[in-house]
Amino acid sequence: MDVPAVPSNEAAQLRELRSYGVLGSDADPQFDDISELARRIADTMIGIVSLVDENRQWFKSCVGPPLGQQETPRQVSFCGHIIL
């Protein structure tokens, strides 16, 4: 997979994301409900709510088999492509 490009409005997106104060915060059952809904709709083993920061994709919620990590580098994240 190619490294995702940086969107032209990256600075504004990051300011907005950071304004919510959720990066690195504790798990929240409300997000788990969203992850579970996504997992069921997609008929997959895992459902994830991820947030794409400047250098990482951080998992706010993950339901299903444990991933063993809370984040991945942005350059290898599928979601880095989706935000484009």
PEZI-V920887 format. One record per pair of residues at least 6 apart in sequence whose C-alpha atoms are under 7 Angstrom apart, sorted by the first residue. I is the first residue (numbers start at 0). J is the second residue. D is the distance in whole Angstrom. If there is no record, write none. Layout:
i=I j=J d=D
i=I j=J d=D
This chain:
i=2 j=74 d=5
i=2 j=75 d=6
i=3 j=74 d=6
i=3 j=79 d=5
i=3 j=80 d=5
i=6 j=83 d=6
i=13 j=52 d=7
i=26 j=59 d=6
i=26 j=60 d=6
i=30 j=48 d=7
i=30 j=60 d=6
i=31 j=60 d=6
i=31 j=61 d=7
i=31 j=62 d=7
i=34 j=46 d=5
i=34 j=47 d=5
i=34 j=48 d=6
i=34 j=60 d=6
i=34 j=61 d=6
i=34 j=62 d=6
i=35 j=46 d=6
i=35 j=62 d=6
i=37 j=46 d=6
i=38 j=44 d=7
i=38 j=45 d=6
i=38 j=46 d=4
i=44 j=63 d=6
i=45 j=61 d=7
i=45 j=62 d=6
i=45 j=63 d=5
i=45 j=64 d=7
i=46 j=61 d=6
i=46 j=62 d=5
i=46 j=63 d=7
i=47 j=58 d=7
i=47 j=60 d=6
i=47 j=61 d=4
i=47 j=62 d=7
i=48 j=58 d=6
i=48 j=59 d=6
i=48 j=60 d=5
i=48 j=61 d=7
i=49 j=56 d=6
i=49 j=57 d=5
i=49 j=58 d=4
i=49 j=59 d=6
i=50 j=56 d=6
i=50 j=57 d=5
i=50 j=58 d=6
i=50 j=59 d=7
i=51 j=57 d=6
i=51 j=73 d=7
i=51 j=79 d=7
i=54 j=72 d=6
i=54 j=73 d=5
i=55 j=70 d=7
i=55 j=71 d=6
i=55 j=72 d=4
i=55 j=73 d=4
i=56 j=70 d=5
i=56 j=71 d=5
i=56 j=72 d=6
i=56 j=73 d=5
i=56 j=76 d=6
i=57 j=69 d=6
i=57 j=70 d=4
i=57 j=71 d=7
i=58 j=69 d=5
i=58 j=70 d=6
i=73 j=79 d=6
